[in-house]
Each structure stands twice: as structure tokens, then as C-alpha cells.
Amino acid sequence: MTTQPGDAATKKQLPPLPYCQPDISEEEIAEVVDTIRSGWLTTGPKTRLFEERFRDYVGSKHAVAVSSCTAGLHLMLMAAGIGEGDEVITTPLTFCATVNTILLQRATPVLADICLDDYNIDPEQVEAKVTPHTKVIMAVHYGGQPCRMDELAAIARRHNLLLFEDAAHASGAAYRGKMIGSIGDATAFSFYVIKNMTTGEGGMVTTNNDELEDKIRLLRLHGMSHDAWKRYDAKGSWYYEVLACGLNYKMTDVQSALGLHQLARLDGFIERRARIVDDYTRRLARLPELVLPKAREEVHHAWHLYPIWLQGERLSIGRDALIEELKARGIGTSVHFIPIHYHPYYQQTLGVKQGDFPNTDRLFAGLLSLPLFPRMTDDDVARVSDAVEEIIVSHRL
Ligand SMILES: Cc1ncc(COP(=O)(O)O)c(C=O)c1O
């Protein structure tokens, strides 16, 4: 099948469709403006309230708002005392922040390959990588689908390890009826602009462990014994002590104003995402060249991503050219992720190379994420699906 010149002209008239877009209501904008007027430009009462609401939403004992998920991951490792000589097992199919925060602590990231049914870390591979130096399993809930937490928790118990979670994609996800954020020893969420809920930049750490919470709060605020915002209110005192070498990883009330609203809308966002996913899957299922994402039956998937896996053997087009053809039709896509072992920095520092993790390598060769965000219309989904189908059909060998 070839594209007709007339088709191209029609397609050109369609506005560009990004791969992701936040949904910010007028009410939220008004609350942000009110917050600025209130004078609480940094951490204050709205951040406290956001922490409480998030804690109640996930059902954890504590929630600490931070400046990003990266900051949250770093704080979790710092608070647990992870340092030189320690090993942290994680997945090669993740964003660089998961690994960078381990390296910042001078600890060693140890990569374990993924399962091909959900693209999450494979518990059997994790077990095989445990050594006397292992201290933490860092589970990453790829695309919003929770990892096999029972299996990971059993390994952690057997070897006396901490189970940490990078839930950058998984706000609103659940595993066997338990919300992500209430299961592992500590969990970091991202509220970056394109995530399931957003504060522009921002994140949250949840934990049921009092000691970890205390340390994370301390380290979030330079290691100072007092919350800075208390210093400036009527009951505050000028006195503080530095008890540890901390950082400035706080969330502002301006961000929290947005976060409070976004949290209240999160379940609705995920419902809409799930409907879009069903629609995509129904439309694309007729293409045998695609492996489509599926939710495992024991999870509530947060559907942050819709990753498709192109099986290129019988096609004259590969993943990279498919991305370009979609781009030419005004459709944005992304790749989650260029695996850790493909990046020069980790090849040099960790001694890893392409081909080291066969499942990740196979998947990455054909992996791309289609547009997925709550404001997408049914017509947008049809447009993307039709474009994918048309390109694939026209490149069949
Ligand atoms: C898996 C994963 N972990 C961590 C992060 C970092 O999140 P943030 O941008 O909030 O620091 C991201 C961001 O995209 C991510 O995808």
C-alpha cells in the first residue's frame, strides 16, 4: 500500500499531536496565583497538606514532598546510609536518574534483566545478582505497571535487603489491592510535567518507616534540625542545628497548590488513560507485527505509557524510521528508555555494554511509546492508530 499525495496534504492540515501533555484546569491556575499572593513561595502549609493527602491516598505512614523524584531517590539512599562498597540492584530499562542517584552515593548499581511480559525487572535475575555487598533492590514500575512485588519482597527478606521503589510512572497504581507507595521500605514518585499528575517539577517519598522519614526530612532541608518555614512563622525560633550533611530538596507551596488539585483528579486521569489504552489495543490488535502492552491480572496499572514493540523481521521499516514517519504526520512519540547499558557514561563506569541484557536488548530494538494523555480525544487515538497501521502495512515485505 502506498500513501497517496492527497493523503499527505490532508494529514499536513492536522495540528501536531504531542506524545504527552499535562491537564491543568483554570481552578488550579487560580490556586497557584492565590498561593503566590499568600506569600508562601517556599515550603509552607500547602506542602504539609499535600503530604497528608498523598499519604492518605497511598495509605502509607509518611509522605515527604521533594523537589523531584530524582531528589526523592537520592534522599532514600542517603537516609538508608547507602555508600561506597554497597550494591543496589535495579533494571537496565530505566531513566538515568535511577542509576545516577546510586552513583552519587558512591555505591554500585547492579543491573538485572527484565521480563518480557511487563518490561519490569525479573525477580529471578535479581536473585542471581545478590552478593554479600547487596543492600537494596530498586524496583522501577515501568510505564505505571507495578513490578512483581511479592517475589521481590521475598528476595529482600531472604537476604536482608531494603526494597525501594522508583514509582516515577506509578502514581495511582496498585499491586494486589495495595497502593504503590505503601508496600516497599520507601517509594519515590515524580510529578514532572508529563507524569500522571504534575506539579511542574516535583516528587514525593512515602515510607512506613519512622526512622527513614525522619532522616529524609532532615536531609531534604540541608540537614537542619528545624523546618525552615517554621523559623519564619510567629512560633518559630531563630535557633537550629545542622545534624547531617543534607541538601535543598524541598517542594514549594506553589507546586503543592497544583499538586493538591492534581491528586484529587488522579484517579479520573488514570480512568481516561485506561480507556485510551483499550481503544489503542482494540485498533492495533490486528497488526501481528506489534506486541502491545498488557496489564498483569494482579495489578492496577497506572497507564503512564503505551509502549509498542515493533517486530521488524517481515517489514522494510524499523523502529527509528517508524518514529520519523509518525513525526512527518505530526505525531509525537518517545522511547522509554534508551537502556542504561547503551549510554557511554555507564559503559565506562559500570563496564556494561550493548548485548549484556538480552531481553532488554531485544525489546529496545523495536520499542516506542505512542501518545497517551487524558486530554487526547477518541479522534486522536484513531489518528495515531490509523497512521501506525498505514505505515506498517505499506512496509510489509
Ligand atoms: C523511571 C524514572 N525514574 C526517575 C525519574 C526522574 O523523575 P524527576 O524528573 O521527577 O526527577 C524519571 C523521569 O522521567 C523516570 O522516568
The ligand as an SDF file (V2000), in Angstrom:
LIG
                    3D

 16 16  0  0  0  0  0  0  0  0999 V2000
   11.7770    5.7980   35.8500 C   0  0  0  0  0  0  0  0  0  0  0  0
   12.1180    7.2110   36.2240 C   0  0  0  0  0  0  0  0  0  0  0  0
   12.7540    7.4540   37.3790 N   0  0  0  0  0  0  0  0  0  0  0  0
   13.0500    8.7020   37.7690 C   0  0  0  0  0  0  0  0  0  0  0  0
   12.7180    9.7910   37.0140 C   0  0  0  0  0  0  0  0  0  0  0  0
   13.0810   11.1580   37.4780 C   0  0  0  0  0  0  0  0  0  0  0  0
   11.9620   11.9250   37.7930 O   0  0  0  0  0  0  0  0  0  0  0  0
   12.0880   13.5060   38.0700 P   0  0  0  0  0  0  0  0  0  0  0  0
   12.1130   14.1560   36.7230 O   0  0  0  0  0  0  0  0  0  0  0  0
   10.8680   13.8520   38.8550 O   0  0  0  0  0  0  0  0  0  0  0  0
   13.3370   13.7210   38.8320 O   0  0  0  0  0  0  0  0  0  0  0  0
   12.0390    9.6030   35.8120 C   0  0  0  0  0  0  0  0  0  0  0  0
   11.6810   10.7760   34.9990 C   0  0  0  0  0  0  0  0  0  0  0  0
   11.2960   10.7460   33.8890 O   0  0  0  0  0  0  0  0  0  0  0  0
   11.7350    8.2840   35.3940 C   0  0  0  0  0  0  0  0  0  0  0  0
   11.1020    8.0580   34.2430 O   0  0  0  0  0  0  0  0  0  0  0  0
  1  2  1  0
  2  3  1  0
  2 15  2  0
  3  4  2  0
  4  5  1  0
  5  6  1  0
  5 12  2  0
  6  7  1  0
  7  8  1  0
  8  9  2  0
  8 10  1  0
  8 11  1  0
 12 13  1  0
 12 15  1  0
 13 14  2  0
 15 16  1  0
M  END
$$$$
